[in-house]
Amino acid sequence: MQLGLRCLDRVVSGEEEDLDPASADDFEKSAQYYIQAADKYPSDDEQRPYMLAVAVEALWWSGAPLRDTLPLCRRVQAAMPEAAGIWERSQMGRGGNPICKSAVEFLASTERQLAEGTATLDEALMPADLMERRARMIAHIQEG
């Protein structure tokens, strides 16, 4: 998890609007580290869907196509019910974990676009509010 955070920290703190190839690579590495971290947790641990959702966000920032991001969104969706039984009253579980909800909402929205033919698996789409989340992530990293 720390390796993933370090990669995110390096690229999220930049001021550039356009993503350079080195930053895209760092986001991809970060996503892989978060996936590895998620896979270390038991299937019913609340950290598992959270780590997968952070990996999805890193892939969005990397410019990865839907063929890479949607399977990971599906993993978040599948992991959430398993963790909910035990962790629904935890601090992270209260409120339904917004980062996980975002990945699942993106999945549903994008699957509709694919079915309608308004998107393809080769496109790199991300939620419209991702820039706002970027600002919150930068603030969180700078605080701690």
C-alpha positions in Angstrom: 0.0 0.0 0.0 2.8 2.4 0.8 4.4 1.9 -2.6 1.0 2.7 -4.3 0.7 5.8 -2.2 4.2 6.9 -3.1 3.4 6.5 -6.8 0.2 8.5 -6.4 1.9 11.2 -4.4 4.5 11.8 -7.1 2.0 12.2 -9.9 -1.0 13.8 -8.1 0.9 16.7 -6.7 1.8 18.0 -10.2 0.2 21.1 -11.6 0.1 19.8 -15.2 -3.3 19.3 -16.8 -1.9 16.8 -19.4 -0.6 13.5 -18.3 2.9 12.8 -19.4 4.0 9.2 -20.1 6.1 8.9 -16.9 3.1 9.9 -14.8 0.9 7.4 -16.6 3.4 4.7 -15.9 3.5 5.7 -12.2 -0.3 5.6 -12.0 -0.3 2.1 -13.6 2.4 1.0 -11.1 0.3 2.4 -8.3 -2.8 0.6 -9.5 -0.8 -2.7 -9.5 0.5 -2.1 -6.0 -3.0 -1.4 -4.7 -4.4 -4.5 -6.4 -1.6 -6.6 -4.8 -2.5 -5.0 -1.4 -6.2 -5.7 -1.9 -5.4 -9.4 -2.7 -3.6 -9.7 0.6 -6.8 -9.0 2.6 -9.4 -11.6 3.3 -12.4 -11.4 1.0 -14.6 -10.1 3.8 -12.3 -7.3 4.9 -13.4 -3.7 4.2 -9.9 -2.8 3.0 -10.2 -5.2 0.0 -12.9 -3.2 -2.0 -11.3 0.1 -0.9 -7.9 -0.9 -2.2 -9.4 -2.1 -5.5 -11.3 1.2 -5.8 -8.1 3.2 -5.3 -6.5 1.0 -8.0 -9.4 1.9 -10.3 -8.8 5.6 -9.7 -5.1 5.2 -10.4 -6.0 3.5 -13.7 -8.4 6.3 -14.6 -5.6 8.8 -14.0 -3.2 6.7 -16.1 -5.5 7.0 -19.1 -6.2 3.3 -19.2 -8.9 2.2 -21.6 -12.2 0.8 -20.4 -11.1 -2.7 -21.2 -8.7 -2.3 -18.3 -10.8 -0.3 -15.9 -14.1 -2.0 -16.1 -12.9 -5.5 -15.0 -11.4 -3.8 -11.9 -14.7 -1.9 -11.3 -16.4 -5.3 -11.4 -14.0 -6.6 -8.8 -14.9 -3.7 -6.5 -18.6 -4.4 -7.1 -18.2 -8.1 -6.2 -16.0 -7.3 -3.1 -18.4 -4.9 -1.5 -21.2 -7.3 -0.4 -18.7 -9.7 1.1 -17.2 -7.0 3.2 -20.5 -5.4 4.1 -21.7 -8.1 6.5 -18.9 -7.6 9.0 -17.8 -4.0 8.4 -21.1 -2.2 7.8 -20.8 -0.4 11.1 -17.1 0.5 10.9 -15.9 4.0 10.3 -15.0 3.3 6.7 -18.2 1.3 6.1 -20.6 4.0 7.3 -21.8 6.0 4.3 -21.1 3.1 1.9 -17.5 4.1 1.2 -17.8 6.8 -1.5 -14.7 5.7 -3.5 -16.2 2.2 -3.9 -19.6 3.6 -4.8 -18.0 5.8 -7.4 -16.4 2.8 -9.1 -19.7 0.8 -9.1 -21.7 3.8 -10.4 -19.1 4.4 -13.1 -19.4 0.7 -14.1 -23.2 0.9 -14.4 -23.0 4.2 -16.4 -20.3 3.0 -18.7 -22.0 -0.4 -19.4 -25.1 1.6 -20.5 -22.9 3.7 -22.8 -21.3 0.5 -24.2 -24.7 -1.1 -24.8 -26.0 2.1 -26.5 -22.9 2.2 -28.7 -21.8 5.7 -27.4 -18.6 4.3 -25.9 -16.0 1.6 -26.8 -13.7 -0.5 -24.8 -10.7 1.3 -26.4 -11.7 4.6 -24.9 -10.2 6.0 -21.7 -13.2 7.3 -19.8 -13.4 8.4 -16.2 -16.0 10.0 -13.9 -16.7 13.7 -14.5 -16.0 14.6 -10.8 -12.5 13.0 -10.8 -10.8 16.4 -10.8 -12.6 17.4 -7.6 -11.5 14.1 -6.1 -7.9 14.9 -7.2 -8.0 18.1 -5.2 -9.2 16.2 -2.1 -6.5 13.6 -2.6 -3.8 16.2 -2.8 -5.1 17.8 0.4 -5.1 14.5 2.2 -1.6 13.6 1.1 -0.3 17.0 2.1 -2.0 16.7 5.6 -0.4 13.4 6.4 
